[in-house]
Amino acid sequence: MYRTQEEKQKYIDKIFKDKALFEWEVLHVSSHYDRLEIMQILAQTLVRDKLKYEINFLYLESYDDFKFTQIVNIIFHEIANEWISFATDILYYPKKEAIEELQGKERVKFIHSLAKSYYEKYKRQIFEEIADTFIELVSNVKQDKDATKLIQETLQSNLIKNRQILEMHNFSQLFTRIKSAQNIKNSDITTAKMKVVEMKKKYANPNIDADEKQKYYSLLEKSNKELTKLKHQGLDKFDPGIKRLKDTMVQSMIGMSHLS
């Protein structure tokens, strides 16, 4: 790719001065949809793993522990790791030298600026994932006093605004709505599974001709995709009250992020 070390260094210098080039070469993104896809994956990594004790309600012990001040730093480290992979795999740099290329003040500033830009544009994906963990907490709770305490603290916190339109003012009301939504989802999943079984039987029928077989194959694929999509849908898709709750939590977090 580059015959001399000098050519390689010039290329690296160029990458760290051009965000679009860095994104294309290192992160393999070139559009809004690419960035959105990356942030949807990263949102799950942040909420479900990297910062689970700070922003995942399934792991919080108290609402006072909830904070998202480290999100940009984690995005920074994820981007830095992508650079290291690029430098070692594509430029054949030893890992130590790849890390050294990141040490300069301007390059740290460059990556931090990129991380902050991703956060500002796509933080809704992160906040929606956080709100989902709160709904999951309520759905999974089993008379756990600590969990119900956290839920009640959250319902009374600045995350929940416009309480009058939510129609859910305490744990009991919220629990009832979420369980009802879960039952609706489970019923829809059962129906979707039955449809998949039906399509499998029709597709496996030895008495149908090639055209019918192709038709049922397409319908079977469609049914499987619908079932997979249904399984991954949040409970907010099955109850307007839960959707309002999630929306107000997300909007509150967006407001709080401007103050952090």
N, C-alpha and C positions, 0 to 999 in steps of 0.2 A: 504493500500500500504506500509506504513512504520509505525511500531508499536510505535516507540518512537520519541520524538523530536530530539534526538541525531542522529538517523538514517536519519531522514528527512534533518537535517542540513548537514550531510555528503554528501547526495545525491545532495543537492543544491550546495555545494562547488565543487562537481565533475562536475556538469553542467556548471558552470562558468569557468571551466578550459579546456573544450573540446568543440570546435566549432561545430564539427559534432554531438555531443550528444545534444548540445543546439538547433541546427537546427531541429534535429529529434523530440525531446521532446516538445520544445516550439513553433517552427515555423511549424512543421509537414512537413519538406522538407528533401529529401535525395538524390536528383539528380539535374543535370543541368536544366532539364525540369521543375522541381518543382520550382526552383529559378527563372527561366525565367518567369513562369506563375505569381509568386508573384510580380515580378518587372513590368510586364505588367499592372497588377492591380494597383500597387503602383504608376506607372508613371501617370496613369489617375488621381489618388488622388492628387498627387503633383501638376500636371499642371492645372487640372480643379478646384482644391479647395484650398489646403493648401498654395500653393505659386503662386496663380493665378495673384496677382498684381506684381509679379517679373518675371515670366517666361511665362505667357500666353498672347499672343499678342492681344487677344480679350479684355483684361483688362488693358493693358499698355497704358499710356498716351503719353509716349515718349520713343524712343529707349534708351535713357540714363537711364531709369528705369530698363532696362533688366539686370538681374544678376542671377546667380545660385549658389551663395556662401552658401546658407542655405540648399541645398538639402541633404547633408550628415546628418546635424542636424535633419532634419525631418525624415529621415530613422531611425536615432538613436531613436527618440521618438516613432516611430511606433513599432520598435523591443522591446523597453522598455514596451510599452503598451501590447504587446503580452506576455511578461514575467508576467506582473501583472495579466492578465487574466488566465494564466497557474497556477500561484501561488494560486490565489483565488479559481479557479474552480476545480483544480486537487489536490493541496496540502492543500486546505482548510485554507489558510492563510487569516487573515484579510487584507484588502487592505493596511492599514497603514504599517503593517509588511512586506507585499510584496514590497512596495516602499522602505522601510528601507533596504531590502536586496540589493538594487541597489546603495546604497549611497557610498559604499567603492570605493576608487580610482581605485583599480585593476578591479573591476566589471564595472565601468564606462568606463575604458580603453578597456575592453573586448568587450563590446557592441559597442563602437565607432569603434573598429577595424573591427567588423563584418559588421557594417553599411558601412564603407568605402570600404570594400571588395565587398559588393553587388553593390555599386555605380560604382566602377572601372570596374567590370565585365559586368554590365548590363546597364550602363548609356545611351547606344545607344537607348534603349526603351524610356527613358525619353526625349532624344533629338528629337527623331522622333515624339513624342507626341507634343513637343513644336513647331516643324516645321509645323505640321498639323494645329496648331492654327493660324499660319501666313497665310496659304493657306485659311483657313476658314474666316479669317478677310477680305481678298481680295474678296472672294466669296460673303460675306454678306454686303460689304460696299455700302452705299447709298449716294454718294456725300457728305459724312461727311468729312469736311476739316481736322479735327483732325486725323481721320483714314487714309486719303490719305497722310497726312504729315508723320504719323508713318510708313506707307508702303514705302514711298519714302526714309525716313531716313534709314530704314532697307535695302532697295535695295542698298544703297550707303555705307553700314556699312561693317565691317570686317566679318560679317556673310556670305556675298555673295562674294565668290572668283571665279576666272575664269569666269568673266562676259561675255566674248566673246563667250563662248560655250553655254550660257543660252538662247541667242536670245531674251532676255527680259531685257530691260535696263531702263524701266520706268513703272509707274503705269498703264498707258493705255495698253501697250503691255501685261503686266502680267494679267490685268483684262480680256482682250480679250481671252487669253489662258485658264484661269480658268473658265470663263463662257462657253466656248466651251466644256471643259471637263465635266462641270456640266450637260450640255445638253446631252452629250453622256451617262453619268451615268443615268440620268433621263429616257432616251430612253431605256436603257438596263433594268432598273427597271420595266418599263411599260411592256416590253416584258416578263420579268420573272413573273410578276403578271398574265399576260394573260395565261402563261403556267400553273400556279398554278390553275387558274379557270378552265382551260381545264381538268386537272387531277382530280379535284374535281367532275366535271360533269361525267367523265368516271367512277370514283370510285362509284358514287351514282347511276349509271345505274342499275335498278333492274333486268335487263335481262341478266347480265353477270354471269358466274359461279364463284365458289369459287377461282379457280386458277387465273382467270383474275382479280378478286377483290383484291387478294393479290398482284398481279403485279402492279395494279394501286395505291394501298396503298403505296407500296415501291417507286413508281415514284412520288407520291404526297409528301412524306416525303423528297425525294431528291430535288424536286422543291422548297419546303419551305426552306430547308437549303441553297440552292443556292441563293434564294431571300434575306434571312437574311444576308448572307455573302456579297452580292452585296451592300446592304444598308449600311454596315459598312466599305466598302472599301473607302480609301482616294482618292482624285482626282488625285493623282500622278499615280494611276493605269490606268488612262484613257488618259494621255498625257505625252509623253517622256520628253518634256520640263519642265513640272512641276515636274517630277521625278528627273531630273537633279538639279532643284532648291532645292528640299527637300534634296537630297543627299549632295549637297555642303553646305547647312546649317548645316546638322548633322555633317559632317566632320569638319566644322569650329568650332562647339561647342565642339567637342572632342578635337581639338587642344587648344581651349581656356581653357578647363577644366584642362589641364596639367599645365597651368600657374596660376590657381587660388589657 
